[in-house]
Amino acid sequence: MTGTRRAAMFAMVLCALALSVAVPLRTYLSQRDDLRDVGAEQQKLREQVAALEQRKAQLNDPAYVEIEARKRLHWVRPGETPYIVQLPGDEKRNTESERPSGKPAAQRSWYEELWESVTHK
């Protein structure tokens, strides 16, 4: 065999080896990237689960639920006198949406109240 023929055969074998390695290598690299992405997503989901479990523990605490009801819904215990402190600048806030309507409950049914609260937000 001549030197040129040997070089051509060597080049063909080298190309065949490169092609046979390229496809599995590309698959390995893409799967490694996918695995890294899935790992990051799992970590984010673990953090969300931990936050939700913490929130669940808070909501299972009767003292926390009472504090939230007093703050958000302005609930008071029997015998207590409710009041709201108005600070400077509060007149700019829209307090109408925070307060219950002054209409008596007997005028509308509960589902009409619910529907109005959903449609006016």
N, C-alpha and C positions, 0 to 999 in steps of 0.2 A: 504494500500500500504506500501510496505517496503521502507526503506530509500534508498536502492540501486536503486529501480525502480524510485523513485522520482528524484534521482540524474541523472539518465539516461534521463528521460523526460526533466529535466531542461537543460541538456547538448544539447539535440536535439533542444529544443526551442531556446537556445542561438545560436547554429550553424545556424538555419534557419534565425534568426534575423541578424546575421553577414553576411550571404550570400545575404539576401535581401537588406542590406545597402551597401555592397561592390561594386556592379555593379554601382549603381547611384553615389556613391562617386568617383569611378574611372573615370566615365564619366564627372562629375563636375570638377575634378582636371585637366583632359586632356583639357577640353574646356577652363578652366581658363588659362592654359599655352598657348593654341592657341590664345586666346584673347590678351594676353600680347604680343605674337609675332606679331600679326596683328597690334596692337597699335604701336609697335616699327617700323614696316614697314611703317605705315601711317605717323609717324613722319619723317622718312627718306624721304618719297615722298614729304611731305610738304616742307622740306628743299630744295629738288631738284627743286620744283616748284618755290619757292622764289628766288633761284639762277637764274633760267631760266627767270623769270619775270624781275629780275634786269638786266640780259644780254639783254633782249628785250628792256628795257628802254634805255640802253646804245646805242644800235644799232639804236634806233629811234632818237638819238641826232645827227644832222648833223655835229656838231663840232667833236664829237668822231669818226664818220665815216671818216671824212677828215683826222684826225690824224692817224687812222689805215691805210688808203690808202697811206698816205705819208710814214709811217714807213714800212709797209709790201710790198707795191707795188712800192715804190720809185717814187710816183707821184709828179709832181711839177705843179705849176700854170704857165700859159703863162707869159713869161717875167722873170721867176725865173731861176737861174743857178743851176742845180743839181750838187752835189758833195757828195762823200762818204769819210768819215774820216777813215783812216786805222790806227789802233793802233798796238803796238807791240804784236806779237802773232797771229795777224789776218791772216798771210800768211799760218798758219797751218790749218785754216778752209778751207773747200771746198766751195769756192765762186762761182764755176761754176754752181752749182745747184740753187744758189740764183739769179743769173743774167739771163736775157733773152738771148737766143741764138743769135749769131751775124748774123744768116742767114736772108736774106730778107723775109718778109712775103709773097711776091708774088710767091716764089718758091713752097710753099705748101699751100693746102687749110686749112681752119679753123678746119675741122674735123680731118685732118691728124695731125695738131698741138695738138689738144686735145687728140687724141689717143696716140701720142708719150709721152705727159706729164703724161698720166695715166699709161702707161706701163713701164716707166723709173723710177718710184718712188719706 
